[in-house]
Every structure is written in structure tokens, then in C-alpha cells.
Amino acid sequence: MMRNARNVFLTIGKESYTVNTPLDNDELDRVKAIINDACGEIVKGARQEDLLLVTCLRLAYSLDSVNGKLKKILEKIDG
């Protein structure tokens, strides 16, 4: 079943963005928590572009770490 999309506000770094998404409130709260964790503390004087880059790098690192852990789990299951 396809859910209807709605406009929501996400704050990343110093800026807020309007995003059209079909996520429900619980899913959206989880995504916002992940983004907030990846953003870290906003450094005074940092440019928005720098904050977005750091956030992107932290998210990529997190995904790579999870991928490595999943591969190890799958190897144990298959082995």
C-alpha cells in the first residue's frame, strides 16, 4: 500500500529544509535522530556547506560500519 506524501521540515546544520515524504511520524523521528547525531555540535562560524559535508561523511562512515558488521554476521551464518 502506497502512503501519501506530506511536506515536513528537517533541520540539517544551520538550515531547515522542506521535504516531501511518505514516512510516518515514528519513521520520521528516527530519521531526524540519525541526522541530528550525524550533524554533531554546530561549530560557531562554520559554513552550512561544511556542516553538510561533515554530516555526509559521518553518515557514510556509519553505513560502512554497519555494512561491515552485517557481512561478519552473514559469514557466521553461512559458515
C-alpha angles and dihedrals in degrees: 000000000000116000122218115253122234136186116259134173121241123186115211117175108322098337137075121219133196111230128184107220141159092213116127121232095268093049091046092050090053091050091048091050091051091049093047091049091049093048093056120185115341110242113223110250095017115139119240090240090056091049091051091049093051090047091050092049092049091050091048091050091049092050092048091050093050091046090054092049092048091050090053091050092049091049090054091049094047095039 
